[in-house]
Amino acid sequence: MGERRTSLLATAALLGMTAAWGSSFYLTKDLLEHVPAIDFLAVRFALAGLVLLAVAPRAVGRLSLEVRRRAFVLGLVYGAAQLMQTVGLAHTAASVSGFVTGLYVVLTPLLAAVVLGTRITGATWGAVLLATTGLGVLTLDGLSIGYGEAVTLVGAVLYAVHIVGLAAWSSAADALGMTIVQVLVIAGTCLAGALLTGRIGEVVLPQHAGDWVSLVYMALIPGAAAMLAQTWAQAHLPATRSAIIMSSEPVFATVFAVLLGGESTTSRMLLGGALVLVAMVVTELTPRRRVEAEVTHLTV
């Protein structure tokens, strides 16, 4: 009973994190018109890391050297994924970027099978197919393969690597310290990307109070709190199950766009969202084999 309750709490934490991610699309729309996306990412994660350090200054010190190294690797992977997604977005439509990025739902079980030796049930593969179809219905108006899509796909692979890595390496006891290390490394990776865009020594900061409000929100909620929720939750959930839950991000983005942005509800929104939600219900209700629920912790 305790294990089931923990699993439900972890699922709720991932859903909350994904809802926060979804809110960011609408709330940062104006901000990204004034601040380059890579600069925004660098400042956002730097602020998130500094706040986490101020709240829990000893958390990193309690980590073993091995756990710090693993958190560093995970932060580097996530930061690179953010950069690939941002670069790809400059060369493809936002709807296509959202779908290609969401392909981590398919890539995660493949990586989990290869890297962790996890056997995925047929029902779980069905949920993956449902989630991917829902993403396509929700986001796509058309799809052509070019430079932008290829770079974005690299980002999707890296997101899947991060999900599988967290499943293998995270623990509830180390969640806070690992989160701080990851966030700081993500900030450093994005800062390096910002400085390599031709504006060496110059990072663009928000100029208006409203933009700073959006930035602080993005740093604290979809940034620091979301990374902490993911790191803790994935200590209790299989990688594929986590990926399917996280595929609800476009659903939440659509909900916020309708509620706050005044967008109209369409049949595609409803159908795509319903498919993703059904996928989550399937993966939650389907009994999992013991081998699928267990994660072999890797060493590097």
Residue pairs with C-beta under 8 A, 6 or more apart in sequence:
6 236
7 236
7 237
9 236
10 232
10 233
10 234
10 235
10 236
10 237
11 233
11 237
11 245
11 284
13 229
13 230
13 232
13 233
14 229
14 230
14 233
14 234
14 237
14 242
14 245
14 246
15 245
15 248
16 229
17 222
17 225
17 226
17 229
17 230
17 233
17 246
18 245
18 246
18 248
18 249
18 252
19 252
20 221
20 222
20 225
20 226
21 222
21 226
21 249
21 252
21 253
22 248
22 249
22 250
22 251
22 252
22 253
22 254
22 255
22 256
23 221
23 222
23 252
23 253
23 256
24 218
24 222
25 253
25 256
25 257
26 253
26 256
26 257
26 260
26 261
27 214
27 217
27 218
27 256
27 260
28 40
28 214
28 218
30 210
30 211
30 214
31 40
31 206
31 211
31 214
31 215
32 40
34 206
34 207
34 208
34 211
35 43
35 204
35 205
35 206
35 211
35 215
36 194
36 197
36 204
37 86
37 89
38 83
38 86
38 190
38 193
38 194
38 197
39 194
39 203
39 204
39 205
40 215
40 218
41 82
41 83
41 86
41 186
41 190
41 193
41 194
42 187
42 190
42 191
42 193
42 194
42 203
43 203
43 205
43 215
43 219
44 187
44 215
44 218
44 219
44 223
45 79
45 183
45 184
45 186
45 187
45 190
45 219
45 223
46 184
46 187
46 191
47 215
47 216
47 219
47 220
47 223
48 183
48 187
48 219
48 220
48 223
48 224
48 227
49 180
49 183
49 184
49 186
49 187
49 224
51 219
51 220
51 224
52 59
52 176
52 179
52 180
52 183
52 224
52 228
53 60
53 180
53 184
56 176
56 177
56 180
59 176
59 177
59 180
60 68
60 177
60 180
60 181
61 177
62 174
62 177
63 71
63 174
63 177
63 178
63 181
66 299
67 169
67 174
67 177
67 178
68 177
68 181
69 300
70 165
70 169
70 178
70 300
71 169
71 177
71 178
71 181
71 182
71 185
72 181
72 185
73 165
73 300
74 162
74 165
74 166
74 169
74 178
74 182
74 185
75 181
75 182
75 183
75 184
75 185
75 186
75 189
76 185
76 189
77 158
77 161
77 162
77 165
78 158
78 159
78 162
78 182
78 186
79 185
79 186
79 187
79 188
79 189
79 190
79 193
80 155
80 158
80 189
81 155
81 156
81 158
81 159
81 162
82 155
82 186
82 189
82 190
83 155
83 189
83 190
83 193
84 151
84 152
84 154
84 155
84 158
85 97
85 101
85 152
85 155
86 193
87 151
88 97
88 100
88 148
88 149
88 150
88 151
88 152
88 153
88 154
88 155
89 97
89 148
89 152
90 148
91 146
91 147
91 148
91 151
92 100
92 146
92 148
92 149
92 152
93 141
95 139
95 140
95 141
96 139
96 140
96 142
96 143
96 148
96 149
96 152
97 148
97 152
98 135
98 139
98 250
98 253
99 135
99 136
99 139
99 140
99 143
100 149
100 152
100 153
100 156
101 152
101 155
101 156
101 159
102 132
102 135
102 139
102 156
102 247
102 249
102 250
103 132
103 135
103 153
103 156
104 156
104 157
104 159
104 160
104 163
104 243
104 246
105 128
105 131
105 132
105 135
105 243
105 244
105 246
105 247
106 128
106 132
107 156
107 157
107 159
107 160
108 160
108 163
108 164
108 239
108 240
108 242
108 243
109 118
109 120
109 124
109 125
109 128
109 239
109 240
109 243
110 160
111 160
111 161
111 164
111 239
112 118
112 120
112 164
112 167
112 238
112 239
112 240
113 119
113 120
115 164
115 168
115 298
116 164
116 167
116 168
116 239
116 295
116 296
116 298
117 296
118 238
118 239
118 240
118 291
118 292
118 295
118 296
119 289
119 291
119 292
120 240
120 292
121 286
121 288
121 289
121 292
123 282
123 283
123 286
124 240
124 241
124 244
124 283
124 286
124 288
124 292
126 282
127 244
127 279
127 280
127 282
127 283
127 286
128 240
128 243
128 244
128 279
130 275
130 276
130 278
130 279
130 282
131 244
131 247
131 275
131 276
131 279
131 280
132 247
133 275
134 247
134 251
134 271
134 272
134 273
134 274
134 275
134 276
134 277
134 278
134 279
135 247
135 250
135 272
135 276
136 272
137 268
137 271
137 272
137 275
138 250
138 251
138 254
138 268
138 269
138 272
138 273
138 276
139 250
139 272
143 149
160 243
163 234
163 239
163 242
163 243
163 246
164 239
166 230
166 231
166 234
166 235
166 239
166 242
167 234
167 237
167 238
167 239
167 242
167 295
168 239
168 295
168 296
168 297
168 298
169 178
169 297
169 298
170 178
170 231
170 232
170 234
170 235
171 235
172 232
172 235
172 236
175 228
175 231
175 232
175 235
176 228
178 231
179 224
179 227
179 228
179 231
182 227
182 231
183 223
183 224
183 227
191 203
194 203
195 201
195 203
206 212
206 214
206 215
230 242
233 242
234 242
237 245
238 288
238 292
238 293
238 295
239 295
240 283
240 292
241 283
241 284
241 288
244 279
244 280
244 283
245 280
245 283
247 276
247 279
247 280
248 276
248 277
248 280
250 272
250 276
251 272
251 273
251 276
251 277
254 263
254 269
254 273
255 273
257 263
258 264
258 265
258 269
